[in-house]
Amino acid sequence: MPTEQDEAKQKVRQHVWAALDAASAAYDDTTYGRIPNFKGADQAAERLAALPAWNAAATIKAVPDKAQLPVRARALAEGKTVYMAVPKLATPGRSTSSTPPPSLSRLPKPPPAASRPPLRRPSMSKAFAPSR
């Protein structure tokens, strides 16, 4: 049975989906029922990266939807650790703990933001090209 919080979240989702559809802001015919790939996702990622919380974060959690691709790419380019669900790879009995494995604690810390190289826009054609 849905809780009051569940119903409030769904109401917000419905409002956002309707607004995106009305503005023709999504690349697909409709946005309902999912996180749509929307026009302006690159600019949204830039605005996110301007927030103090983004600059302070060494690790982010992202969803695998196309709309967050610019966020994930920027995080990786800045040396941040990115955790992302891979639901199609999940199998029964497999651990789905959100706690990073101990081996990750031995990874080197990323350099401070001031010493990081400038961002380059990733080439999707190269990133998703079949390996040879």
N, C-alpha and C positions, 0 to 999 in steps of 0.2 A: 504494500500500500504506500503510495507516494506521501512523503512528509510535506509540511508547509514549505520547508526550504526547497525541496525538489520542485514543487509547483511554482515557487517564485523564480527559480532558475529557468524553468521551462518558459515562463512568461517573458523573461528577458531574452531568451533565445528567439522566441517567436517575433518579438519586437525587432531584434537585430536582423533576422532573416528577411522580414518584411521591408525594412529600410534598405537593405542591400539590393533586394529585388527591385524595389521602386526606383532606385537610383541607377539600375543596370550596372552595379559595381562589381559583379562577379563575372568570371569568364564563362561560366556554365549557364544553362537555362534557368536553373533555380538554385537557391542556397539552402532550402529547407532540409533539416535532418542531418546536417553535417557541418564541418568547418570548411567553408568554401575558399577556393583560391580567388582572391579578390584583387581588383585593380588598385594599385597603391601599396601593395605588400612591401615593396622595396622602401618606400617612404616611411611606412610604419616601423620597419626595422631600424631605419636611421633615427627616428624619434625615440625608439626604445633605447638605442645605444647612447643617446644623449642623457639618459637618466643616471643620477648618481648610483642607484642600486645596480645598474648594468656595469658601470665602471668598477664597482667594488666586488662584483661577483667573479669568482674563479671558475665556477661550475654553474651550468644551467640545465634545466629539464625542459625538453621540448616535445611536441607531438610530431608525428611523421607527415602531417598534412602539407600539401604544397604551399599553402599560405605562410607557413613558418620556415620555408626553405631559406629566405634571405636572412632570417634570424640565426638559423643553425650555421649557415655559411660564414656569417660575420663572427659568430662566437668562435668557430674553429680557426678562422684567420687571425683572430686576436689571441689565440692560444688558450682559450677557455676549454674546459672539459664539458662535453655535451652528453647528457643522458637522454635517450629516446626510446620509447616503447617500440617494440617490433612485434605487434600482435600476431601476425601470420606465422612467426617463428615459434610462438609459445606452444609447448606441448604439455599434456597432463603429467603431473609429477615433477616437472621441472621447476626449479626455484625461480620465483619472480620477486625476490627481495629487492627493495629500493635502496638497500644499504650497499655501497660499493664494496667489491671484494678487497681483501687486505693488500693484494698486489698493486692496486691503484695508489695506495698511500706511498709507494716507493717511487712513483713517477716524479720527475723534476717539476718544480713550480714554474709556471710561465713567467716570462720577463715582465717587468712593470710596463704599463701602457705606454709610457714615454719612450721606451726603447724598442717597442714593437715596430716592425716594418709597416709602411702604409698599406691600407687595404686594397686588394685587387678584386674586381668582380670575377667570381668563378665562371669558367666556361662550362655550361651545362652539357654541351656537345662532347667535351672531353671527359667530364666527370662521369657521364653515363654511357660512354662508348664501350662497345663490347671489348673485353680483353682478348689479346691475341697470344 
